[in-house]
């Protein structure tokens, strides 16, 4: 895995952070006209992820896995 943070990796894929609250969720939205409305939300209180629409590529999956690792959800 890369030495970059998940936030840096999301940025490289064209995502921008739209909301961040360590108690509830972090949301990233794709910043391009052809993928308008694509978002990924991480809900800390339930350790769940919401992806809209429900289609991601392998680069996005790698970044999601990195973010889950950084959030400590894999330490259980």
Residue frames as a rotation matrix with the C-alpha (Angstrom) as fourth column:
UNK 1
0.584 0.812 0.000 0.00
0.812 -0.584 0.000 0.00
0.000 0.000 -1.000 0.00
UNK 2
0.170 -0.467 0.868 1.10
0.414 -0.765 -0.493 3.56
0.894 0.444 0.063 -0.60
UNK 3
-0.602 -0.436 -0.669 2.67
0.795 -0.251 -0.552 5.81
0.073 -0.864 0.498 2.04
UNK 4
-0.785 0.393 0.480 0.03
-0.215 -0.898 0.383 8.39
0.581 0.197 0.789 1.15
UNK 5
-0.754 0.630 0.186 -3.01
-0.174 0.082 -0.981 8.92
-0.633 -0.773 0.048 3.31
UNK 6
-0.348 0.735 0.582 -6.42
0.864 0.492 -0.104 7.87
-0.363 0.467 -0.806 2.06
UNK 7
0.529 0.538 -0.656 -7.37
0.292 -0.841 -0.455 11.56
-0.797 0.049 -0.602 1.83
UNK 8
-0.211 -0.705 -0.677 -4.40
-0.566 -0.476 0.673 12.18
-0.797 0.525 -0.298 -0.49
UNK 9
-0.888 -0.104 0.448 -5.31
0.224 0.753 0.619 9.12
-0.402 0.650 -0.645 -2.56
UNK 10
0.115 0.986 0.117 -8.96
0.807 -0.024 -0.590 10.25
-0.579 0.162 -0.799 -2.84
UNK 11
0.391 -0.022 -0.920 -7.73
-0.203 -0.977 -0.063 13.65
-0.898 0.211 -0.387 -4.02
UNK 12
-0.668 -0.721 -0.183 -5.59
-0.388 0.127 0.913 12.01
-0.635 0.681 -0.365 -6.73
UNK 13
-0.709 0.488 0.510 -8.71
0.665 0.702 0.253 10.21
-0.235 0.518 -0.822 -7.99
UNK 14
-0.736 0.377 0.563 -10.55
0.143 -0.726 0.673 13.52
0.662 0.576 0.480 -8.28
UNK 15
0.222 0.815 -0.536 -12.54
0.803 0.159 0.574 13.36
0.553 -0.558 -0.619 -5.04
UNK 16
-0.502 -0.295 0.813 -13.04
-0.221 -0.865 -0.450 16.32
0.836 -0.406 0.369 -2.76
UNK 17
-0.736 0.230 -0.637 -13.90
0.667 0.408 -0.623 16.13
0.117 -0.883 -0.454 0.91
UNK 18
-0.281 0.740 0.611 -17.37
0.137 -0.599 0.789 17.54
0.950 0.305 0.066 1.45
UNK 19
0.581 0.512 0.633 -18.00
-0.593 -0.267 0.760 16.87
0.558 -0.817 0.148 5.13
UNK 20
-0.269 -0.666 -0.695 -15.99
0.190 0.671 -0.717 15.60
0.944 -0.325 -0.054 8.05
UNK 21
0.293 0.341 0.893 -17.15
-0.872 -0.289 0.396 14.91
0.393 -0.895 0.213 11.57
UNK 22
-0.652 -0.722 -0.232 -15.11
-0.583 0.672 -0.456 12.36
0.485 -0.162 -0.859 13.51
UNK 23
-0.617 0.488 0.617 -18.20
-0.462 0.410 -0.786 11.22
-0.637 -0.771 -0.028 15.44
UNK 24
0.335 0.929 0.157 -20.39
-0.324 0.270 -0.907 10.56
-0.885 0.253 0.391 12.45
UNK 25
0.620 -0.026 0.784 -19.09
0.620 0.628 -0.470 10.45
-0.481 0.778 0.405 8.90
UNK 26
-0.343 -0.700 -0.627 -16.74
-0.188 -0.602 0.776 11.62
-0.920 0.384 0.075 6.23
UNK 27
0.618 0.641 0.455 -17.99
0.368 0.276 -0.888 12.17
-0.695 0.716 -0.065 2.72
UNK 28
-0.582 -0.774 -0.248 -16.07
-0.004 -0.303 0.953 12.40
-0.813 0.556 0.173 -0.53
UNK 29
0.606 0.792 0.068 -17.63
0.119 -0.006 -0.993 13.48
-0.786 0.610 -0.099 -3.80
UNK 30
-0.109 -0.604 0.789 -16.20
0.910 0.259 0.324 12.94
-0.400 0.754 0.522 -7.26
UNK 31
0.132 0.058 -0.990 -15.27
-0.005 -0.998 -0.059 16.32
-0.991 0.013 -0.131 -8.72
UNK 32
-0.928 -0.370 -0.035 -16.01
-0.022 -0.039 0.999 15.87
-0.371 0.928 0.028 -12.43
UNK 33
-0.378 0.835 -0.400 -18.92
-0.884 -0.453 -0.111 16.52
-0.274 0.312 0.910 -14.73
UNK 34
-0.215 0.305 -0.928 -19.19
-0.634 0.679 0.370 12.96
0.743 0.668 0.047 -16.08
UNK 35
-0.451 0.075 -0.890 -19.46
0.529 0.825 -0.198 11.44
0.719 -0.560 -0.411 -12.58
UNK 36
-0.555 0.295 0.777 -21.63
-0.556 -0.827 -0.083 14.07
0.619 -0.478 0.624 -10.93
UNK 37
0.420 0.817 0.396 -23.21
-0.815 0.148 0.561 12.85
0.399 -0.558 0.727 -7.76
UNK 38
0.379 -0.341 -0.860 -20.75
0.246 0.933 -0.262 10.03
0.892 -0.112 0.438 -7.03
UNK 39
0.190 -0.293 0.937 -20.02
-0.835 -0.550 -0.003 9.93
0.516 -0.782 -0.349 -3.32
UNK 40
-0.032 -0.270 -0.962 -18.46
0.372 0.890 -0.262 7.71
0.928 -0.366 0.073 -0.66
UNK 41
0.315 0.208 0.926 -19.46
-0.719 -0.585 0.376 8.12
0.619 -0.784 -0.035 2.99
UNK 42
-0.467 -0.488 -0.738 -17.76
0.249 0.728 -0.639 6.52
0.849 -0.482 -0.218 6.00
UNK 43
0.487 0.700 0.522 -19.99
-0.430 -0.328 0.841 6.23
0.760 -0.634 0.141 9.10
UNK 44
-0.558 -0.823 0.104 -17.79
-0.452 0.197 -0.870 5.87
0.695 -0.533 -0.482 12.18
UNK 45
-0.313 0.477 0.822 -20.66
-0.931 0.016 -0.364 5.15
-0.187 -0.879 0.439 14.60
UNK 46
0.684 0.618 0.388 -21.70
-0.517 0.786 -0.340 2.02
-0.515 0.032 0.857 12.69
UNK 47
-0.365 -0.916 0.167 -18.42
-0.361 0.304 0.882 1.25
-0.858 0.262 -0.441 10.89
UNK 48
0.223 0.492 0.841 -20.23
0.685 0.534 -0.495 1.18
-0.693 0.687 -0.218 7.57
UNK 49
-0.797 -0.504 -0.334 -19.71
0.041 -0.596 0.802 2.67
-0.603 0.625 0.496 4.12
UNK 50
0.418 0.899 0.133 -22.28
0.344 -0.021 -0.939 4.11
-0.841 0.438 -0.318 1.72
UNK 51
-0.765 -0.644 -0.001 -21.35
0.187 -0.224 0.956 4.35
-0.616 0.731 0.292 -1.96
UNK 52
0.416 0.909 0.015 -23.54
0.337 -0.139 -0.931 6.17
-0.845 0.392 -0.364 -4.47
UNK 53
0.557 0.762 -0.330 -24.03
-0.793 0.606 0.061 4.97
0.247 0.228 0.942 -7.09
UNK 54
0.652 -0.203 0.731 -23.09
-0.410 0.716 0.564 1.41
-0.638 -0.668 0.384 -6.18
UNK 55
0.861 -0.446 0.244 -20.30
0.474 0.529 -0.704 1.06
0.185 0.722 0.667 -8.73
UNK 56
0.671 -0.729 -0.137 -16.61
-0.511 -0.588 0.627 1.56
-0.538 -0.350 -0.767 -7.92
UNK 57
0.689 -0.537 -0.487 -13.39
-0.307 0.394 -0.867 0.74
0.657 0.746 0.107 -9.73
UNK 58
0.542 -0.520 -0.660 -10.33
0.699 0.715 0.011 -1.02
0.466 -0.467 0.751 -8.30
UNK 59
-0.527 -0.727 0.440 -8.49
0.349 -0.658 -0.667 2.25
0.775 -0.198 0.601 -7.58
UNK 60
-0.047 0.608 0.792 -11.46
-0.668 -0.609 0.428 3.44
0.743 -0.508 0.435 -5.52
UNK 61
0.834 0.337 -0.437 -11.61
0.021 0.771 0.636 0.11
0.552 -0.540 0.636 -3.69
UNK 62
-0.013 -0.929 -0.369 -7.92
0.764 0.229 -0.603 0.43
0.645 -0.290 0.707 -2.74
UNK 63
-0.648 -0.208 0.733 -8.53
-0.147 -0.910 -0.388 3.91
0.747 -0.359 0.559 -1.33
UNK 64
0.413 0.859 0.301 -11.62
-0.599 0.007 0.800 2.76
0.686 -0.511 0.518 0.57
UNK 65
0.669 -0.236 -0.704 -9.59
0.491 0.852 0.181 -0.08
0.558 -0.466 0.686 2.11
UNK 66
-0.458 -0.882 0.112 -6.85
0.552 -0.381 -0.742 2.41
0.697 -0.278 0.661 3.08
UNK 67
-0.346 0.408 0.845 -9.43
-0.549 -0.818 0.171 4.70
0.761 -0.405 0.507 4.75
UNK 68
0.747 0.625 -0.227 -10.97
-0.237 0.569 0.787 1.78
0.622 -0.534 0.573 6.66
UNK 69
0.221 -0.774 -0.593 -7.47
0.781 0.505 -0.369 0.88
0.585 -0.382 0.716 7.88
UNK 70
-0.675 -0.505 0.537 -6.81
0.174 -0.817 -0.549 4.49
0.717 -0.277 0.640 8.98
UNK 71
0.052 0.796 0.603 -10.15
-0.672 -0.418 0.611 4.62
0.739 -0.437 0.513 10.82
UNK 72
-0.708 -0.458 0.538 -9.08
-0.706 0.442 -0.553 1.55
0.015 -0.771 -0.637 12.80
UNK 73
0.336 0.941 0.047 -12.00
-0.936 0.340 -0.096 -0.58
-0.107 -0.012 0.994 11.72
UNK 74
0.466 -0.215 -0.858 -9.70
-0.352 0.845 -0.403 -3.54
0.811 0.490 0.318 10.93
UNK 75
-0.520 -0.778 0.353 -8.18
-0.586 0.025 -0.810 -3.66
0.621 -0.628 -0.468 14.42
UNK 76
0.174 0.681 0.712 -10.98
-0.979 0.200 0.048 -5.76
-0.110 -0.705 0.701 15.87
